[in-house]
Amino acid sequence: MKALRNISIVLLLVFTIGFVGCDTIDSPDDDPIEKYLGTWQVSDQPARLNYEVIISPNPANSAEVLLKNFADLGGSAIGLVVGNSIVIDKQSIVDEYKVDGTGTYIKSTELRFDYDLDDGIDNEARKSVFTR
């Protein structure tokens, strides 16, 4: 009788640990871009600019987002979501302006971007903080 009780306790512990452990595994249905979507207020340095960027899913690629008004240029940059980062490969946004860089997810209300802005004459390193 005592052995049956000990086995029951062990099985209960194993079941409980296994059940709690399942909560930490990401579901294949989780969308990795979801945390980036929405309207963000941007403080961009050293340009001392404040503007708004809207991040939305890229309908052409489910692993990418569109960053409308990135660098306060009016157009959209395309960013590849890789874990807690948005990678912007060198691309033209509007006319001769090219950008490339990386954004890092800090928390649900903050992203930080380090990127280069090339206007065809000068290349400027920028740091921006996105908040909401």
N, C-alpha and C positions, 0 to 999 in steps of 0.2 A: 504494500500500500504506500509506504514512504517513497519507494523507487518511482512509482507512478506519479506521485505528487511532484517529485523533483523533475521528472521528464516533462510534465505539464508546464512547470515554471520555465524551464529552458526553452521549450517550444514557444511559449508566450513571449519571452524576451526576444527570440530570433524573429518571430513574426513582427513584433513591435519595431525592432531596429530596421528590418527590411521595409516595413511600411513607411516609416519616417524617412528613410534614405531615398525612397522613390520621389518624395517631394522636391528634392534638389536636382533631379534630372530634367533637363529641358525637353519639352514635348516637341516632336517634329513639326507640330502645327504652329509653334512660336515663330513669329515673324521678326527677324533680326533688325529690320529697318524701322519697326514700329516706334521705338523709343526716340527716334530722330525727327519724326514727322510733326509738322506744325509751324506756327509762326514764332520767330525768334527775334529779339532785339539785339543788335550788334554794336559793340564798341570796338572800333578798328584803330590800331596804332601802328606806326607813328603818324598816320594820316589824320588822326583826331576826328574821325568820322563816326557818326551814330546813324544807323539805318536799320531797316527791317529785312529779314530774309525768310522766305517761306520754303520749307523743305517738304517735298511730296514724293511719292513713289514714281519711279521711271516706268512708264507703261511698256517700254521696249525691253526692260531687263529687271527682273524681280530682285536682283542683288544690288541695284543701284537706286540712288535718289537724285532728284533734281533740286538744286539750290537756286531758287529764283531771286535775283538781285544780288548775287554773290559779289562781294567787293564793291557794292553800291554802283554796279555798272548797268543794271536794268535787265540784262540777259540772264540765262540760266547756266550754271556749271553742272556737270554730271559728276557724281561722287559714287565710288564703289564702297559699299559697307563691308568692312572686314572686322568682325567682333566689335570692339569698342572704338573703332576708328572709321572715319570716312576719308578715303584716298581720292584726291583729285589729280589725275594725270594731266600733264601739260595740255591745255586746250584753249581755243579762242572762245571768248564769251561774246564780245561785241567788237566789230571792226578789227583793229590791230591789237587789242588787249588780250593777253594770254595769262592764264593762271595755272599754278600747280602747287600742291601742298597736302597737308594732312590735318584732319580735325580729330580731336579726342573727346569721347564722352566722359564727362566728369561725374555728373549726376543728372537726374531727370530735368533739372532746371538750368544746366550749364554744359556748354560745349566750348572747347578752345581750339582755334585754328592757327597754324603756322603755315603761311603760304607766300609765294612770290608772285608779284604782279609785274608783268613786262608790257610796256606800252609801245614797244618797237624801238625806243630810244634808251630808256632807263629801265633797270630791273630793281624793284623795291621789295625788300623783305618786310612782311607784315605779320602782326599777331593780332588776333581778334578773339573777343569773348562773346559768345552767344548766350543769352539768358531768356528765360520766359517765366 
